[in-house]
């Protein structure tokens, strides 16, 4: 098993007043040649947007873009007819494909919104742009890795154009759980959203990340109550 550890405070830091963002991988003004992604996983931005502000209309191409609100509300609008609110407990995906223009604003004028924006490199270029939004918290079981994203439209959660699986879970202190990779050639990037866990001797605190590859499975011990996001992606 190979592992690469990224401490929370080692991430890129951007403060624009209305937006505070931490970048796990190189993004915008943060460039680190040793942090260009993890396999097909290209961007993990940990964003905080104050009330009434957000990202105005801008465009993307040929990227799978996933947004996961952690607290507050995210207001979405795009040029293919989608408009609405993404709340905590939901997951959103856009396949940018041939091109999509969208905005992501704070859906509340007063309360801040915290959300993850994650980019995955697709396995198909030039696809028809698409949008999907799914509520996931109603189906999540405690102390398990719950699937929230996959390559398959008929599976649990949202789907994207890539052999990628995301799982999320809330784990009680003292729980041990094993994750079996869907594809032994893939790797898994673990992001601790809250709490503390240990994987293969690596102690991970809140917002720490661990890239895991060259293994068919791994075991995680929750040393505190924890909330964890697992992102399994092709390694190339």
N, C-alpha and C positions, 0 to 999 in steps of 0.2 A: 504493500500500500504506500502510495506517495501522498504527502499532504503539504499544503502551503497555507500558512497562517497569516491573516491580515487583522491586526488589532484595530478596534474601532477608531482610536485616535490617530491611526496612520493614514486614514482616508484623506482624499482631497477635500478642501474646505472652501466653500463659496458663500459669501454673505452680501446679498444685494439689498439689504434692508427688508423689503417685502418678502424676499425669498432667502432662506438659509438651506444650504444643501451640502451633503457629504457624499463624495464620489468614491465608491470602491475601486473603480477603474477609470482610466484616463477619459476625461470629458471636458469639453469647452476649454477653459483656461488652465485646467489641471492636466498636465501631461507628465506621465511617468512611464518610461519605456519598459519597466518591469511590471506595469499594471495596465496591460492592453486588453485584458479580458481573461476568461477562463473557458477554453474551448469555444463553443458557439455562444457563450454568454458574454455579451459585449459591454453592457452598462448596468450598474445598480446604483441608482441615485436615491438617497434618503432625504426627501424634501419636506420642508416646513414653510407654509405659505400663510401670511397673516390674512385676517378677514378682508373680504372685498377685493383681493388681488389675485394674480395668477398669470398663467402663460397665455398671451393672446394668440391670434391665429398664426400658425406656422406650419410648414410642410415637412413630410417625411417620404422616403421611398425605400422599398426593398428592406424592410425591417419588421420584426414582430415586436410590438410594444405592449408591455403589460403594466397596468397600474393597480396597486393594492392599497386602498386607504387604511391607515392604522388608527386614525382618530379624526373625527370631523367629516365634512362632506366635500366631494369634488364634483364640480359642474363641468360637463363635457358638451362640446358641440363640434360638428364636423361638416364637411361639404358633401357627404353622401347621405345626409338626411337624419343623422342621429343627434339627439339632444336630450339631456337629462342629468340626473344626479346619481353619482356612485357613492354609496355610503360604506362606512366601516362594516365588514362582514361580507362585502362583495368583491369581485375581481373583474377587471375589464381588460380586453385585449383588442388591439388593432393590428391587422395585417396591412402594412402600408402599401406593399406591392408597387403598382405603377404610379402611385402617388396619392397621398391623402393630406388634406389641410384640416387642422383641428385646433381647438383651444381647450385648455384645462385650467379652470378658475376655481378659487375657493367658493363653495356653494353657500357660504354663510358670510354675512357682512361683518360679523363681530368675532366669532370664534376661529382660531387657526385650524388649518387642515394639515395633517401629517400623512404622507403617502410614499410608497416605493414606486419608482418608475424603473422598469427593467427592460432591457433590449436584448433580444435573441436574434442572431443571424439566421435567416430562413434557409431551407434547403431547396426552395424554388424561387426564382426571381421573376418579376413581372406579373405577379398574380393580381387578380381583381381585388381592389381594396375591400376590406370587410371590417365589421365591428361586432363585438359580442360582450355581453355583461351578464354575470351570473351571481346569484346569492349563494354563498358557500357555508356560512356559519351554521345554518339550520341542519346541515348534514354532517357536521364535524363531530367525531367521537373523541372524548378525552383520552389522553395517553396513547394516541395512535397517530401515524403519519397519514393524513387524509389527502387524497389526490384532489388538486384544484385546477390542474392544467395537464394536457396530454396532446399527442398528435392526432387523436381520434375524436371525431365529432360526437360519437355515441357514448363516450366515456364520461365520467364525472368531471365537472368543472368546464372550463373553456378549452378551446383547442387552437393550436398554431401549426404553421407550416414548418415543422422541425421535429425530429425524434427526441422530444424533450418532455420531461414530466416534472411538475412542481407538486410538492406535498407540504402541508402545514399541520401543525399540531400544538396543543397545549398539554404540557406534561407536569405532573405533580412531582415534587421533590422526592427522590428515592426511586423513581421509575427508570427502568432500563428497557430500551426498545431497539430492535435491529431493523435496518433498512437494507433491502435486497435490490440491487440495481436492475432495471429493466433490460439493460444491454451492458454486458461486461466491458465493452469498448468505450462506454460513456464515463464521465466523471460527475461528481456531485459537489455543488457549492452550497455549504451550510451557512445560513445567516441567523444568528440568535437575535430575535426581536426583543425579547425580555428574558431576564433571569440568567442562569448559568448552567452549562452542560460540559461534559467531558467526552471527547471522542479520541480514541487511540492515544491516550495520554495528553492530548491537547485540551487545556481548560479554556473554555470560551465564555466570555461575559457578554452583557448586552451590547448588540451591534458589532461584535466580533464576527469575522468570517473565516471559514476553513474550506479550502479546495481539496477534494479527495479524489484520487484516481488510481488506476491499476489495482482494482479490487472488485469482487463480486458483491460484497456486502460490508457493512460496518455497524458497530454498536454504539449507541449514545446513552450516557448516564445523565439524568437530570439531577444535578447536585443542589439546585434550588428549583422552585416553581419556574417553569420556562415556557416561552412561546418561540417556535422555531420554524423557519422556512427552508426547505430543501429544493434545490434546483438541479435536476439531472439533465446534462447536456452532452452532445457528441464532443469528443476531444479532437481538435485539429488545429 
